[in-house]
Amino acid sequence: MTIAEKPLAVDPTRVWRTYVGGRILDTVYGKENPGDGEFPESWLASVVSARNPGREHIDGEGLSFVSKDAGTETKSLKSLIEQDPAAFLGKRHVDRFGSDPALLVKLIDSAERLTIQAHPTRKDSLRYFNSPFGKSEFWVILGGREIDGQKPYVLFGFKPGITREKWRRLFEAQDIQGMIDALHKIPVQPGDVMAVPGGVPHAIGPGCFLLEAQEPTDFTLRPERITPKGRVLPEEACHLGAGFESMLDMFDYTPYTPEELRGRFIGSCPLDESGETCLPLTVPAMGMPFRVNYHAVPGKGELNSDGGFAVVLCLEGEGSLGDVPVGPYTALFVPAGAVNRVIETSSGKPLKLLECLPEAT
Ligand SMILES: O=P(O)(O)OC[C@H]1O[C@@H](O)[C@@H](O)[C@@H](O)[C@@H]1O
């Protein structure tokens, strides 16, 4: 059996960001002395290099490696896929996207509010960054913690009355409180899901722990030039070389009421229920170029991944996927060619998994 014919456990890839966090990640990964620091994200089965201004000298930050016990010497997932894209990603996918999985999955664990930001749509990515992918995102809130008396929340979408001109004035004055007040503040709890299309302003608040599925880029536009903990961002980290006017153009100024936001962009995942479930997670506004399915398997099940590959995260339970043992926070890359896709519980409790898939081809 070749390596492209079986699910592969992938090591967590911790990535440096401008915000602080990571204590929950340290804990779920069994690290000694868990604590918050500069590596608040874990990228799962990533073939995307992080774009961290000032850290360009670090080669391949963000790339994931296949766990040793997968029995291979070539360990970067990117190099493995490039050896035989059709076997790993599926022929239909390769016909459309080449050797790019067109998907990036992350765990995010914030201990401070992230800077207010937006990501480019595909159209803007092509125009400004010569990339076929934007960075629309989909969040599944998994947990969180209270920080300085604040429960987890996110800032999301412009309130009615915010125009490009007003946003530009707030940006030029670096009126951070004004920028915060221009967005809706939405409390979040485990099981909430949110779609974040390109252009829509947002900031993950402190104390959020979530899975994010997104397009495979690291393009973030940041009008806040100093992070909440006082880190000064280089200009390049704000507009990514496109210039400040273009950065402002890439924001989506559609105003929303809180009800409209909830109705369109927010949904839920039944994390707490234990009956048999296999559920595509979605919100009314969906149309996102990737898919996330939730599985709660009480005994035995099968992952069909629509005939293609999947990035899978185990949330709860013990058992196996194919021949690979899985437990909480095991991440796997399941190649399109994987033969044994049986999910089996060994603990008597349901095995809960999130299955992330690229755009259907
Ligand atoms: O602004 P930094 O610290 O790079 O944070 C950027 C992070 O923001 C979040 O909202 C998501 O878009 C993550 O995918 C991204 O990594």
PDBQT file of the ligand as one rigid body, heavy atoms in Angstrom, charges set to zero:
ROOT
HETATM    1  O1  LIG A 401      -3.064  39.584  12.516  1.00  0.00    +0.000 OA
HETATM    2  P1  LIG A 401      -2.470  38.265  12.822  1.00  0.00    +0.000 P 
HETATM    3  O2  LIG A 401      -1.873  38.202  14.149  1.00  0.00    +0.000 OA
HETATM    4  O3  LIG A 401      -1.522  37.758  11.795  1.00  0.00    +0.000 OA
HETATM    5  O4  LIG A 401      -3.694  37.279  12.852  1.00  0.00    +0.000 OA
HETATM    6  C1  LIG A 401      -4.172  36.788  11.706  1.00  0.00    +0.000 C 
HETATM    7  C2  LIG A 401      -5.229  35.770  12.009  1.00  0.00    +0.000 C 
HETATM    8  O5  LIG A 401      -6.440  36.437  12.016  1.00  0.00    +0.000 OA
HETATM    9  C3  LIG A 401      -7.602  35.641  12.130  1.00  0.00    +0.000 C 
HETATM   10  O6  LIG A 401      -8.745  36.441  12.101  1.00  0.00    +0.000 OA
HETATM   11  C4  LIG A 401      -7.635  34.660  10.980  1.00  0.00    +0.000 C 
HETATM   12  O7  LIG A 401      -7.697  35.372   9.781  1.00  0.00    +0.000 OA
HETATM   13  C5  LIG A 401      -6.384  33.834  10.992  1.00  0.00    +0.000 C 
HETATM   14  O8  LIG A 401      -6.403  32.971   9.876  1.00  0.00    +0.000 OA
HETATM   15  C6  LIG A 401      -5.171  34.711  10.918  1.00  0.00    +0.000 C 
HETATM   16  O9  LIG A 401      -4.008  33.940  11.065  1.00  0.00    +0.000 OA
ENDROOT
TORSDOF 0
